[in-house]
């Protein structure tokens, strides 16, 4: 299956430049925490991560998911979360 999540990141000198900040409607218009978006190809029985793509929180989930399709073969069946159901995918 393909699923997604976000992880909070430490506020280091290099992380904001690489991952960016989420938008906020308060204060300086930036979110309080840096976040990375992770989209993973996961075996549904054991929950073993087969492959994962990590990007900025502003990167779309479907954008990250495209590169995971290269990891699929004819022996695998793919289940996707509700956010991934689209004609293009």
N, CA, C and O atoms as CSV, one atom per row, in Angstrom:
chain,resi,resn,atom,element,x,y,z
A,1,UNK,N,N,0.841,-1.166,0.000
A,1,UNK,CA,C,0.000,0.000,0.000
A,1,UNK,C,C,0.886,1.229,0.000
A,1,UNK,O,O,2.047,1.167,0.407
A,2,UNK,N,N,0.345,2.336,-0.452
A,2,UNK,CA,C,1.041,3.616,-0.379
A,2,UNK,C,C,0.305,4.463,0.652
A,2,UNK,O,O,-0.914,4.627,0.594
A,3,UNK,N,N,1.062,4.989,1.580
A,3,UNK,CA,C,0.481,5.842,2.608
A,3,UNK,C,C,1.399,7.026,2.844
A,3,UNK,O,O,2.527,7.058,2.353
A,4,UNK,N,N,0.910,7.997,3.598
A,4,UNK,CA,C,1.685,9.223,3.774
A,4,UNK,C,C,1.615,9.687,5.224
A,4,UNK,O,O,0.703,9.326,5.968
A,5,UNK,N,N,2.601,10.497,5.604
A,5,UNK,CA,C,2.621,11.122,6.917
A,5,UNK,C,C,3.555,12.328,6.859
A,5,UNK,O,O,4.237,12.541,5.856
A,6,UNK,N,N,3.585,13.103,7.917
A,6,UNK,CA,C,4.552,14.185,8.050
A,6,UNK,C,C,5.280,14.016,9.366
A,6,UNK,O,O,4.707,13.528,10.340
A,7,UNK,N,N,6.543,14.418,9.401
A,7,UNK,CA,C,7.361,14.369,10.605
A,7,UNK,C,C,7.834,15.773,10.939
A,7,UNK,O,O,8.238,16.531,10.057
A,8,UNK,N,N,7.780,16.113,12.224
A,8,UNK,CA,C,8.375,17.365,12.674
A,8,UNK,C,C,9.886,17.213,12.655
A,8,UNK,O,O,10.420,16.153,12.983
A,9,UNK,N,N,10.573,18.285,12.267
A,9,UNK,CA,C,12.023,18.265,12.144
A,9,UNK,C,C,12.657,19.265,13.103
A,9,UNK,O,O,12.013,20.236,13.498
A,10,UNK,N,N,13.914,19.036,13.480
A,10,UNK,CA,C,14.595,20.022,14.309
A,10,UNK,C,C,14.843,21.312,13.528
A,10,UNK,O,O,15.055,21.288,12.315
A,11,UNK,N,N,14.814,22.412,14.229
A,11,UNK,CA,C,15.009,23.730,13.609
A,11,UNK,C,C,16.501,24.038,13.549
A,11,UNK,O,O,17.020,24.835,14.331
A,12,UNK,N,N,17.182,23.388,12.599
A,12,UNK,CA,C,18.622,23.589,12.427
A,12,UNK,C,C,18.862,24.674,11.384
A,12,UNK,O,O,17.914,25.239,10.838
A,13,UNK,N,N,20.118,24.959,11.114
A,13,UNK,CA,C,20.448,25.966,10.100
A,13,UNK,C,C,20.124,25.483,8.690
A,13,UNK,O,O,19.742,26.285,7.838
A,14,UNK,N,N,20.271,24.191,8.434
A,14,UNK,CA,C,20.097,23.686,7.066
A,14,UNK,C,C,18.690,23.191,6.763
A,14,UNK,O,O,18.276,23.236,5.604
A,15,UNK,N,N,17.941,22.722,7.748
A,15,UNK,CA,C,16.614,22.182,7.477
A,15,UNK,C,C,15.639,23.177,6.847
A,15,UNK,O,O,14.938,22.798,5.909
A,16,UNK,N,N,15.555,24.433,7.312
A,16,UNK,CA,C,14.620,25.362,6.654
A,16,UNK,C,C,14.932,25.576,5.168
A,16,UNK,O,O,14.019,25.715,4.355
A,17,UNK,N,N,16.202,25.602,4.822
A,17,UNK,CA,C,16.571,25.804,3.422
A,17,UNK,C,C,16.167,24.614,2.562
A,17,UNK,O,O,15.777,24.790,1.408
A,18,UNK,N,N,16.256,23.418,3.106
A,18,UNK,CA,C,15.945,22.212,2.327
A,18,UNK,C,C,14.453,21.888,2.335
A,18,UNK,O,O,13.888,21.572,1.288
A,19,UNK,N,N,13.808,21.961,3.497
A,19,UNK,CA,C,12.414,21.542,3.619
A,19,UNK,C,C,11.417,22.692,3.606
A,19,UNK,O,O,10.228,22.469,3.377
A,20,UNK,N,N,11.874,23.912,3.847
A,20,UNK,CA,C,10.964,25.042,3.894
A,20,UNK,C,C,10.098,24.987,5.143
A,20,UNK,O,O,10.190,24.046,5.933
A,21,UNK,N,N,9.272,25.983,5.314
A,21,UNK,CA,C,8.361,26.036,6.462
A,21,UNK,C,C,6.928,25.984,5.950
A,21,UNK,O,O,6.625,26.449,4.851
A,22,UNK,N,N,6.063,25.415,6.760
A,22,UNK,CA,C,4.652,25.408,6.412
A,22,UNK,C,C,4.095,26.815,6.575
A,22,UNK,O,O,4.633,27.622,7.333
A,23,UNK,N,N,3.027,27.098,5.869
A,23,UNK,CA,C,2.402,28.416,5.968
A,23,UNK,C,C,1.476,28.474,7.169
A,23,UNK,O,O,0.931,27.460,7.603
A,24,UNK,N,N,1.309,29.668,7.694
A,24,UNK,CA,C,0.417,29.893,8.826
A,24,UNK,C,C,-0.303,31.213,8.634
A,24,UNK,O,O,0.193,32.100,7.939
A,25,UNK,N,N,-1.450,31.346,9.236
A,25,UNK,CA,C,-2.183,32.605,9.131
A,25,UNK,C,C,-1.870,33.537,10.299
A,25,UNK,O,O,-2.495,34.590,10.431
A,26,UNK,N,N,-0.923,33.169,11.136
A,26,UNK,CA,C,-0.589,33.970,12.317
A,26,UNK,C,C,0.834,34.498,12.268
A,26,UNK,O,O,1.694,33.959,11.571
A,27,UNK,N,N,1.059,35.547,13.011
A,27,UNK,CA,C,2.414,36.071,13.228
A,27,UNK,C,C,3.175,36.322,11.956
A,27,UNK,O,O,2.769,37.128,11.118
A,28,UNK,N,N,4.285,35.625,11.817
A,28,UNK,CA,C,5.180,35.810,10.669
A,28,UNK,C,C,4.748,35.007,9.448
A,28,UNK,O,O,5.500,34.893,8.481
A,29,UNK,N,N,3.544,34.453,9.488
A,29,UNK,CA,C,2.973,33.689,8.371
A,29,UNK,C,C,3.733,32.388,8.112
A,29,UNK,O,O,3.636,31.823,7.022
A,30,UNK,N,N,4.485,31.911,9.099
A,30,UNK,CA,C,5.197,30.646,8.976
A,30,UNK,C,C,4.801,29.735,10.126
A,30,UNK,O,O,4.562,30.190,11.244
A,31,UNK,N,N,4.736,28.459,9.838
A,31,UNK,CA,C,4.398,27.489,10.870
A,31,UNK,C,C,5.472,27.415,11.938
A,31,UNK,O,O,6.622,27.790,11.706
A,32,UNK,N,N,5.096,26.939,13.084
A,32,UNK,CA,C,6.019,26.863,14.213
A,32,UNK,C,C,7.038,25.749,14.048
A,32,UNK,O,O,8.143,25.836,14.584
A,33,UNK,N,N,6.682,24.702,13.311
A,33,UNK,CA,C,7.568,23.548,13.191
A,33,UNK,C,C,7.921,23.281,11.740
A,33,UNK,O,O,7.085,23.424,10.848
A,34,UNK,N,N,9.155,22.896,11.516
A,34,UNK,CA,C,9.556,22.400,10.202
A,34,UNK,C,C,8.980,21.002,10.057
A,34,UNK,O,O,8.928,20.239,11.021
A,35,UNK,N,N,8.552,20.672,8.852
A,35,UNK,CA,C,8.005,19.341,8.626
A,35,UNK,C,C,8.503,18.764,7.313
A,35,UNK,O,O,8.710,19.480,6.333
A,36,UNK,N,N,8.689,17.446,7.317
A,36,UNK,CA,C,9.013,16.704,6.101
A,36,UNK,C,C,7.825,15.817,5.768
A,36,UNK,O,O,7.240,15.194,6.653
A,37,UNK,N,N,7.472,15.761,4.499
A,37,UNK,CA,C,6.394,14.877,4.050
A,37,UNK,C,C,7.035,13.562,3.594
A,37,UNK,O,O,8.022,13.558,2.859
A,38,UNK,N,N,6.456,12.455,4.043
A,38,UNK,CA,C,6.951,11.127,3.687
A,38,UNK,C,C,5.809,10.348,3.051
A,38,UNK,O,O,4.712,10.259,3.602
A,39,UNK,N,N,6.089,9.788,1.884
A,39,UNK,CA,C,5.160,8.891,1.207
A,39,UNK,C,C,5.903,7.568,1.057
A,39,UNK,O,O,7.019,7.521,0.540
A,40,UNK,N,N,5.259,6.488,1.524
A,40,UNK,CA,C,5.961,5.205,1.571
A,40,UNK,C,C,5.152,4.096,0.916
A,40,UNK,O,O,3.922,4.091,0.952
A,41,UNK,N,N,5.872,3.164,0.322
A,41,UNK,CA,C,5.317,1.919,-0.196
A,41,UNK,C,C,5.512,0.890,0.916
A,41,UNK,O,O,6.642,0.567,1.281
A,42,UNK,N,N,4.403,0.380,1.450
A,42,UNK,CA,C,4.443,-0.440,2.653
A,42,UNK,C,C,3.778,-1.783,2.393
A,42,UNK,O,O,2.734,-1.847,1.744
A,43,UNK,N,N,4.378,-2.852,2.896
A,43,UNK,CA,C,3.767,-4.181,2.824
A,43,UNK,C,C,2.643,-4.208,3.850
A,43,UNK,O,O,2.878,-3.928,5.025
A,44,UNK,N,N,1.440,-4.537,3.432
A,44,UNK,CA,C,0.277,-4.353,4.306
A,44,UNK,C,C,0.182,-5.385,5.432
A,44,UNK,O,O,-0.440,-5.098,6.455
A,45,UNK,N,N,0.762,-6.552,5.287
A,45,UNK,CA,C,0.691,-7.556,6.353
A,45,UNK,C,C,1.656,-7.266,7.494
A,45,UNK,O,O,1.269,-7.281,8.662
A,46,UNK,N,N,2.902,-7.006,7.154
A,46,UNK,CA,C,3.933,-6.798,8.182
A,46,UNK,C,C,4.221,-5.322,8.440
A,46,UNK,O,O,4.914,-4.981,9.398
A,47,UNK,N,N,3.698,-4.460,7.598
A,47,UNK,CA,C,3.946,-3.015,7.662
A,47,UNK,C,C,5.427,-2.665,7.432
A,47,UNK,O,O,5.919,-1.646,7.916
A,48,UNK,N,N,6.105,-3.513,6.699
A,48,UNK,CA,C,7.495,-3.260,6.342
A,48,UNK,C,C,7.547,-2.189,5.256
A,48,UNK,O,O,6.818,-2.267,4.267
A,49,UNK,N,N,8.390,-1.210,5.436
A,49,UNK,CA,C,8.559,-0.159,4.426
A,49,UNK,C,C,9.456,-0.699,3.321
A,49,UNK,O,O,10.605,-1.066,3.565
A,50,UNK,N,N,8.926,-0.743,2.113
A,50,UNK,CA,C,9.674,-1.229,0.956
A,50,UNK,C,C,10.482,-0.099,0.344
A,50,UNK,O,O,11.641,-0.286,-0.026
A,51,UNK,N,N,9.875,1.064,0.238
A,51,UNK,CA,C,10.544,2.249,-0.321
A,51,UNK,C,C,9.827,3.485,0.206
A,51,UNK,O,O,8.654,3.424,0.574
A,52,UNK,N,N,10.536,4.596,0.238
A,52,UNK,CA,C,9.933,5.843,0.719
A,52,UNK,C,C,10.536,7.026,-0.015
A,52,UNK,O,O,11.692,6.992,-0.438
A,53,UNK,N,N,9.745,8.060,-0.158
A,53,UNK,CA,C,10.192,9.328,-0.717
A,53,UNK,C,C,9.952,10.404,0.346
A,53,UNK,O,O,8.892,10.442,0.970
A,54,UNK,N,N,10.931,11.265,0.543
A,54,UNK,CA,C,10.849,12.322,1.542
A,54,UNK,C,C,11.020,13.656,0.841
A,54,UNK,O,O,11.924,13.830,0.023
A,55,UNK,N,N,10.146,14.596,1.168
A,55,UNK,CA,C,10.224,15.922,0.560
A,55,UNK,C,C,9.753,16.987,1.523
A,55,UNK,O,O,9.392,16.709,2.666
A,56,UNK,N,N,9.765,18.201,1.037
A,56,UNK,CA,C,9.274,19.328,1.828
A,56,UNK,C,C,7.785,19.160,2.070
A,56,UNK,O,O,7.095,18.504,1.289
A,57,UNK,N,N,7.291,19.745,3.140
A,57,UNK,CA,C,5.859,19.626,3.431
A,57,UNK,C,C,5.011,20.286,2.349
A,57,UNK,O,O,3.823,19.987,2.225
A,58,UNK,N,N,5.604,21.170,1.573
A,58,UNK,CA,C,4.878,21.818,0.479
A,58,UNK,C,C,4.812,20.944,-0.778
A,58,UNK,O,O,4.065,21.255,-1.706
A,59,UNK,N,N,5.581,19.862,-0.817
A,59,UNK,CA,C,5.566,18.944,-1.953
A,59,UNK,C,C,4.313,18.079,-1.877
A,59,UNK,O,O,3.998,17.530,-0.821
A,60,UNK,N,N,3.616,17.960,-2.962
A,60,UNK,CA,C,2.385,17.175,-2.981
A,60,UNK,C,C,2.642,15.691,-2.787
A,60,UNK,O,O,3.666,15.160,-3.215
A,61,UNK,N,N,1.702,15.039,-2.140
A,61,UNK,CA,C,1.829,13.604,-1.891
A,61,UNK,C,C,1.868,12.803,-3.182
A,61,UNK,O,O,2.632,11.844,-3.297
A,62,UNK,N,N,1.055,13.186,-4.147
A,62,UNK,CA,C,1.051,12.442,-5.412
A,62,UNK,C,C,2.358,12.645,-6.167
A,62,UNK,O,O,2.810,11.741,-6.869
A,63,UNK,N,N,2.964,13.805,-6.033
A,63,UNK,CA,C,4.266,14.050,-6.670
A,63,UNK,C,C,5.304,13.071,-6.123
A,63,UNK,O,O,6.078,12.494,-6.886
A,64,UNK,N,N,5.321,12.887,-4.819
A,64,UNK,CA,C,6.259,11.944,-4.216
A,64,UNK,C,C,5.915,10.503,-4.558
A,64,UNK,O,O,6.809,9.667,-4.686
A,65,UNK,N,N,4.638,10.205,-4.705
A,65,UNK,CA,C,4.207,8.826,-4.960
A,65,UNK,C,C,4.631,8.322,-6.333
A,65,UNK,O,O,4.875,7.126,-6.493
A,66,UNK,N,N,4.724,9.195,-7.320
A,66,UNK,CA,C,5.074,8.752,-8.676
A,66,UNK,C,C,6.366,7.947,-8.716
A,66,UNK,O,O,6.441,6.939,-9.419
A,67,UNK,N,N,7.370,8.367,-7.984
A,67,UNK,CA,C,8.643,7.644,-8.035
A,67,UNK,C,C,8.565,6.282,-7.341
A,67,UNK,O,O,9.405,5.417,-7.591
A,68,UNK,N,N,7.574,6.083,-6.479
A,68,UNK,CA,C,7.414,4.785,-5.837
A,68,UNK,C,C,6.861,3.735,-6.788
A,68,UNK,O,O,7.050,2.540,-6.563
A,69,UNK,N,N,6.186,4.158,-7.840
A,69,UNK,CA,C,5.610,3.202,-8.785
A,69,UNK,C,C,6.686,2.367,-9.468
A,69,UNK,O,O,6.412,1.251,-9.911
A,70,UNK,N,N,7.903,2.890,-9.559
A,70,UNK,CA,C,9.003,2.134,-10.173
A,70,UNK,C,C,9.376,0.907,-9.345
A,70,UNK,O,O,10.010,-0.016,-9.855
A,71,UNK,N,N,8.992,0.894,-8.096
A,71,UNK,CA,C,9.307,-0.228,-7.204
A,71,UNK,C,C,8.300,-1.372,-7.317
A,71,UNK,O,O,8.517,-2.445,-6.753
A,72,UNK,N,N,7.213,-1.152,-8.033
A,72,UNK,CA,C,6.178,-2.176,-8.174
A,72,UNK,C,C,6.532,-3.157,-9.279
A,72,UNK,O,O,7.256,-2.823,-10.217
A,73,UNK,N,N,6.004,-4.387,-9.153
A,73,UNK,CA,C,6.158,-5.381,-10.215
A,73,UNK,C,C,4.838,-6.129,-10.361
A,73,UNK,O,O,3.873,-5.824,-9.662
A,74,UNK,N,N,4.790,-7.094,-11.252
A,74,UNK,CA,C,3.548,-7.811,-11.533
A,74,UNK,C,C,3.075,-8.690,-10.380
A,74,UNK,O,O,1.924,-9.129,-10.378
A,75,UNK,N,N,3.934,-8.955,-9.403
A,75,UNK,CA,C,3.545,-9.799,-8.272
A,75,UNK,C,C,2.897,-8.995,-7.147
A,75,UNK,O,O,2.360,-9.586,-6.211
A,76,UNK,N,N,2.934,-7.692,-7.213
A,76,UNK,CA,C,2.406,-6.845,-6.153
A,76,UNK,C,C,1.043,-6.276,-6.522
A,76,UNK,O,O,0.785,-5.957,-7.682
A,77,UNK,N,N,0.187,-6.154,-5.537
A,77,UNK,CA,C,-1.096,-5.474,-5.695
A,77,UNK,C,C,-1.022,-4.197,-4.873
A,77,UNK,O,O,-0.535,-4.209,-3.743
A,78,UNK,N,N,-1.497,-3.114,-5.430
A,78,UNK,CA,C,-1.340,-1.815,-4.789
A,78,UNK,C,C,-2.651,-1.314,-4.201
A,78,UNK,O,O,-3.656,-1.209,-4.904
A,79,UNK,N,N,-2.635,-1.008,-2.912
A,79,UNK,CA,C,-3.732,-0.335,-2.232
A,79,UNK,C,C,-3.272,1.076,-1.938
A,79,UNK,O,O,-2.120,1.288,-1.560
A,80,UNK,N,N,-4.162,2.048,-2.106
A,80,UNK,CA,C,-3.780,3.428,-1.841
A,80,UNK,C,C,-4.758,4.069,-0.870
A,80,UNK,O,O,-5.922,3.677,-0.780
A,81,UNK,N,N,-4.267,5.045,-0.158
A,81,UNK,CA,C,-5.071,5.813,0.781
A,81,UNK,C,C,-6.003,6.723,-0.017
A,81,UNK,O,O,-5.806,6.913,-1.217
A,82,UNK,N,N,-7.011,7.283,0.642
A,82,UNK,CA,C,-8.027,8.075,-0.057
A,82,UNK,C,C,-7.463,9.277,-0.799
A,82,UNK,O,O,-8.050,9.696,-1.797
A,83,UNK,N,N,-6.355,9.845,-0.355
A,83,UNK,CA,C,-5.794,11.017,-1.011
A,83,UNK,C,C,-5.114,10.718,-2.336
A,83,UNK,O,O,-4.714,11.640,-3.047
A,84,UNK,N,N,-4.977,9.432,-2.679
A,84,UNK,CA,C,-4.274,9.059,-3.889
A,84,UNK,C,C,-5.183,8.565,-5.003
A,84,UNK,O,O,-4.699,8.120,-6.043
A,85,UNK,N,N,-6.465,8.637,-4.804
A,85,UNK,CA,C,-7.365,8.164,-5.850
A,85,UNK,C,C,-7.611,9.269,-6.864
A,85,UNK,O,O,-8.345,10.222,-6.604
A,86,UNK,N,N,-6.991,9.126,-8.008
A,86,UNK,CA,C,-7.187,10.084,-9.085
A,86,UNK,C,C,-6.946,9.384,-10.417
A,86,UNK,O,O,-6.305,8.334,-10.467
A,87,UNK,N,N,-7.446,9.949,-11.457
A,87,UNK,CA,C,-7.296,9.380,-12.782
A,87,UNK,C,C,-5.827,9.286,-13.191
A,87,UNK,O,O,-5.410,8.283,-13.769
A,88,UNK,N,N,-5.044,10.317,-12.896
A,88,UNK,CA,C,-3.653,10.363,-13.339
A,88,UNK,C,C,-2.801,9.308,-12.640
A,88,UNK,O,O,-1.872,8.766,-13.240
A,89,UNK,N,N,-3.103,9.019,-11.405
A,89,UNK,CA,C,-2.324,7.986,-10.713
A,89,UNK,C,C,-2.744,6.610,-11.168
A,89,UNK,O,O,-2.201,5.611,-10.697
